[in-house]
């Protein structure tokens, strides 16, 4: 058994997955394997991995027979993992040096089942890495399902906890009959983490960031954003809360509302950027919170123009 199995789903990733794999292989202080799951990619992501890393015993490639999306690819990698811990790494992202050793050490010491750190946003166009996003986490912190869902609201001013990229204790996750929900292709991490917490997982969040999340302006991400779909799934989870936990149900509804708002704001901005003013105006009229924000911004501009 190795310390960590790093699972990397790959789809149309031949041009950039090497960076992710190299960042994993460069981790010191832990033994590891890298499992690349080719999600039936027509451009043969697996072939590019074999060409560069075929001589490395630590790198394994799994090819799926049909495309199933990130959930299916991660689940296949988790099932094949031989490590004490399983780490996720998207094909367009990377680890900073020393990340896995720190997470494993903290997980063992605190008997955690899930260990996460801060996510740092990386701008591939400028080559710049942003600062901390978990400003309220200054010491290692155990979170429960309520705090997790409460921190999974876009627009809250801090990182949405659904974007965390933890490591998982294999002995906890591998026996579960279902891992990532196969039917969800955007927001699947939230559902997996939420399910683990509901199963009693000890979830530890650490200060400091070691995961570089490549922003979408790189053009590398294959994720298709579906915030309305995520909102619908949050409401489905709310309906499934059968233990009378009114607070948790309310937090899931708050997440759904925030995701719906994010969808409309992104739609509005896209219409403006594409110079479609009538479409932008229609989005505002259909979504009152956005309309109120735009009216407030207009009032501020008028006051400034009038010297007020």
Helices and strands as residue ranges (DSSP letters): E 2-10, H 17-25, E 32-38, H 45-53, E 59-63, H 69-80, E 83-88, E 94-95, H 99-109, E 114-123, E 128-129, E 141-143, H 145-150, G 161-163, E 167-169, H 170-173, H 188-198, E 203-214, G 216-218, H 227-240, H 246-273, H 277-286, H 288-305
